Amino acid sequence: MVKVGSELFTAAGPGVVQRLADLGLQIFLDLKFHDIPTTVAGAVAAAVRLPGVRLLNVHALGGLAMMRAARAALTRGRRRPRLVAVTVLTSHDAASLRRCGIAGPPQSRAVALARLAQRAGLDGVVCSAQELPLIRKVCGKTFLTVVPGIRPAGAARADQQRIATPAVAIRAGADYLVVGRPITRARDPLAATEAIVAEMQAALAVRV
């Protein structure tokens, strides 16, 4: 599955989704919808009509009503992609959350938002590997977990704060890993991809 984020979608538009679907690829539409319930419902309904979309997301901070509206909008399309909620961006640490007026450590905020997303009927959440074990404990093993902030050992942290290696995230129980810059900015993207896949496979063999 390939991720289409806001940067690519803004630059190339919905047509890029069609082009990727024509290549036989499945798509994670990572647009993180966050608005009033009616607007988000409309955006989700439009996303469902795009070809190849298997996974899409909203911001859990949009609230219960917004997430319920997003979930209801999934039924308006021909397909039913899985819908997940972003809990706390992996670029945040406790200090940056406080500056946004959000008290408490990222872990407790992420778990609370995961509970809210589950109550809204969403399929899962986007969370860092650091919160993943507790979210698994609270929300159950079937609740989907998508983990960004993946950095192979020795890779640049860049603007990410709550990071994990592919192996750590897999061992923590992640269903999907989101890997961007460690591949797209690698000197040899193919070699970088193969190394990450090998690390994931080794971790999965132990987890199973």
C-alpha positions in Angstrom: 0.0 0.0 0.0 1.3 3.5 -0.8 0.5 6.6 1.1 -0.8 9.8 -0.6 -0.4 12.6 1.9 -1.4 16.2 1.8 1.8 17.4 0.1 1.3 15.1 -2.9 -2.5 15.5 -3.0 -2.3 19.3 -3.0 0.4 19.3 -5.7 -1.2 16.7 -8.0 -4.8 16.4 -7.0 -7.2 13.4 -7.0 -5.8 12.4 -10.4 -2.7 11.0 -8.7 -4.9 8.5 -6.8 -6.3 7.3 -10.1 -2.8 7.0 -11.6 -1.6 4.9 -8.6 -4.7 2.7 -8.7 -4.2 2.1 -12.5 -0.8 0.6 -11.5 -2.6 -1.9 -9.3 -1.6 -0.2 -6.0 -3.8 0.1 -2.9 -3.8 3.6 -1.3 -3.6 5.0 2.2 -5.2 8.4 1.7 -3.4 10.3 4.5 -5.3 13.7 4.5 -6.1 13.8 8.2 -9.5 15.4 7.9 -10.3 17.8 10.8 -13.3 20.1 10.5 -16.9 20.4 11.4 -18.8 17.1 11.1 -20.7 18.0 7.9 -17.5 19.0 6.1 -15.6 15.9 7.2 -18.5 13.7 6.2 -18.5 15.2 2.7 -14.7 14.8 2.4 -14.8 11.2 3.5 -17.7 10.5 1.0 -15.6 12.0 -1.8 -12.5 10.0 -0.7 -14.5 6.7 -0.8 -15.3 7.4 -4.5 -11.7 7.5 -5.4 -10.2 4.3 -6.8 -8.0 2.1 -4.8 -8.4 3.8 -1.4 -8.1 1.1 1.2 -7.3 3.2 4.3 -8.1 6.9 5.2 -7.9 9.0 8.3 -9.3 11.9 10.3 -8.0 13.7 13.4 -9.5 12.3 16.6 -9.3 15.9 18.1 -12.2 16.7 15.8 -14.3 15.0 18.4 -16.9 12.3 18.7 -19.6 13.8 16.5 -17.1 14.5 13.7 -15.7 10.9 13.8 -19.2 9.5 13.9 -20.1 11.6 10.8 -17.0 10.3 9.1 -17.9 6.7 9.9 -21.4 7.2 8.6 -20.1 8.7 5.3 -18.2 5.4 4.5 -21.5 3.7 3.7 -22.3 6.2 0.9 -19.7 4.8 -1.4 -19.4 1.5 -3.3 -16.4 0.4 -1.3 -15.7 0.4 2.4 -12.1 1.5 3.2 -10.9 1.3 6.8 -11.1 4.5 8.7 -8.6 5.4 11.4 -8.1 8.4 13.6 -4.9 10.3 14.2 -4.3 10.5 18.0 -1.2 12.6 18.7 1.1 13.5 15.9 4.6 11.9 16.3 6.1 15.3 15.9 4.7 16.2 19.4 6.3 15.7 22.7 4.9 16.8 26.1 6.3 20.3 25.9 4.8 21.0 22.4 1.5 19.6 23.5 1.5 22.0 26.5 2.1 24.9 24.2 -1.0 23.9 22.3 -3.0 23.9 25.6 -3.1 20.1 25.9 -2.1 18.9 29.4 -0.6 15.5 30.2 2.0 13.3 28.5 1.4 12.2 24.8 0.8 8.6 25.9 -2.3 9.5 28.1 -3.7 11.8 25.4 -3.2 9.2 22.7 -5.0 6.5 24.7 -7.9 8.8 25.6 -8.3 9.7 21.9 -8.1 6.1 20.9 -10.9 5.3 23.3 -13.0 8.1 21.7 -12.3 6.8 18.2 -13.4 3.3 19.2 -16.5 4.7 20.7 -17.2 6.5 17.4 -17.0 3.2 15.6 -13.7 3.7 13.7 -11.6 0.8 12.8 -8.5 2.0 14.6 -6.0 4.8 15.2 -2.7 6.3 14.1 -0.3 6.3 17.0 3.4 6.2 17.8 4.9 2.9 18.9 5.4 4.3 22.4 1.6 4.3 23.0 0.8 1.2 21.0 1.0 -1.4 23.8 -1.3 0.5 26.1 -3.8 1.2 23.2 -3.8 -2.5 22.4 -4.5 -3.3 26.0 -7.3 -0.8 26.3 -8.9 -1.1 22.8 -8.3 -4.8 22.1 -6.2 -6.8 19.6 -8.6 -6.3 16.6 -8.4 -2.4 16.8 -6.3 -1.4 13.9 -3.0 0.4 14.7 -1.1 2.4 12.1 2.4 3.6 13.3 4.3 6.5 11.7 7.5 8.0 13.0 9.4 4.9 11.8 13.2 5.5 11.8 15.7 2.6 11.1 18.7 2.6 13.4 21.0 5.5 12.5 18.4 7.4 10.4 17.9 11.1 11.0 15.1 11.9 13.4 14.3 15.2 11.6 11.1 16.7 13.0 9.8 13.5 14.6 9.9 13.2 18.4 8.3 9.8 19.3 10.0 7.5 16.9 10.7 3.7 16.7 12.6 1.3 14.5 10.6 -1.0 12.3 11.4 -4.0 14.5 10.3 -2.2 17.7 7.0 -1.1 16.1 6.3 -4.6 14.8 7.1 -6.2 18.1 4.8 -3.8 19.9 2.0 -5.1 17.7 1.6 -2.6 14.9 -0.6 -3.6 12.0 0.8 -1.1 9.5 4.0 1.0 9.5 4.2 4.3 7.7 7.6 4.8 6.2 8.4 8.0 4.3 11.6 9.9 4.4 13.9 7.0 5.3 13.0 5.7 1.8 12.2 8.8 -0.2 15.4 10.6 0.9 17.7 7.6 1.0 20.6 7.6 -1.4 19.4 4.2 -2.6 15.6 4.0 -2.0 15.4 0.4 -3.2 18.1 -0.7 -0.9 16.6 1.2 2.0 13.2 -0.4 1.3 14.6 -3.9 1.2 16.4 -3.3 4.5 13.3 -2.1 6.2 11.2 -5.0 4.8 13.9 -7.5 6.0 13.8 -6.0 9.5 10.0 -6.2 9.5 10.0 -9.8 8.4 12.5 -10.8 11.1 10.4 -9.0 13.8 7.2 -10.6 12.5 8.8 -14.1 12.7 9.5 -13.6 16.3 6.1 -12.0 17.1 4.2 -14.9 15.4 
